[in-house]
């Protein structure tokens, strides 16, 4: 399969190059030249396939022959070794739990698949791979665990000082070995800008073999399509064939993967882009004007993104059909107060504990359903992280009810190890050059 840059549709690279270069020099993002529709027999019978089987068919459709079938199956079998259940909370409302992987976040799907693909493509004697990643919370932890101990790789994680939860910070800064962390005195957007600038810096690219583990890397986006197909398969088993997905959205890689699944034939009635106060996309969907803005800090920190990178991929999928885009995607945004109210409501209605990001997706789904005919479609809202990651922002009586997973308990007492930098690129560049 060949891939092109969203800034140069005539360019063509193989999947391996798209994975390792992550972002073209023209600063676009890679997309597959063709997004073929999956076989109707497969789509109609999704409920008869397991998650790894679904993942293989979907990945094969996007990768072509770039990875032989048996090798691709082995990568998926090792990477996607946890489940993602769709749990019914009430009639026509399900929560898709994506936090059952090792870092307790949906990004385990992308990070584990990508790390194993990169390891597969790395050849003996090749230059060390330097993976740069900016995180607003969960990406860093998933990438750290996905790449921990992978030979001939080094991961550098940039995160905004004081803007990730305590558990998230421990997941970023206590790994050691081939994982290092940088605490940036700024926002996620600042971290993301530093990473992007590094990829276009000639001196750094001559010195290092740089790639990204953010969702700008196409190898992160592809495996995130797997759980959309798998969620639909679970609904089919219960006789439900119409689905709406409500997606907590920050950098818009998650919903971008859902739209990629839709392009491959997944019959989705509607996508709901659920955001916090960083409402760049919901405002665009209302006004038709895309206005990037500085991010603001909220209690749903993983979505504190003012200029989402993956929006260019979404626009690319719709080409010039902006009206079609607006019909398929509806946007909602919520304040911290509204987010906490949703957390409380979910707990009182279902005795279910949702993290702030998940609560926003639930509220958006409920608000969207109010204006829809009864019984039209089943709503699935994505739960992107385990609530144990956010004890300081949840109401005390709810936080106390969280069952803490064993992997989180093991983090307690570990020592934080992180460099501290400002937002200037020259300082970051000097750090990379001096810490080889």
ABEGO torsion letter per residue (X at the ends): XBBBBAABAABBBBAAAAAAAGBBAAGBBBBBABBBBBBAAAAAAAAABBAAAAAAAAAAAAAEAABBAAAAAAAAAAABABBBBBBBABBGBBBBBAAABAAGBAAAAAAAAAAAAAAAABBBGBBBBBBBBBBAGAAAAAAAAAABGBBGBBBBBBBBBGABBAAAAAAAAAAEEABBBBBBBBBAAAAAAAAAAAAABAAAAAABBBBBABAABAAAAAAAAAAAAAAAAAAAAAGBABBBBBBBBBAGAAAAAAAAAAAAGBBBABBBBBBBABAAAAAAAAAGBBBBBBBBBBABAAABBABBAAAAAAAAAAEABAAAAAAABBBBBBBAAAAAAAAAAAAAAAGBBBBAAAAAAAAAAAAAAAABBBGABBBBBBBABBAAAAAAABBAAAAAABBBBAAAAAABGBBBBBBBBBABAAAAAAAAAABX
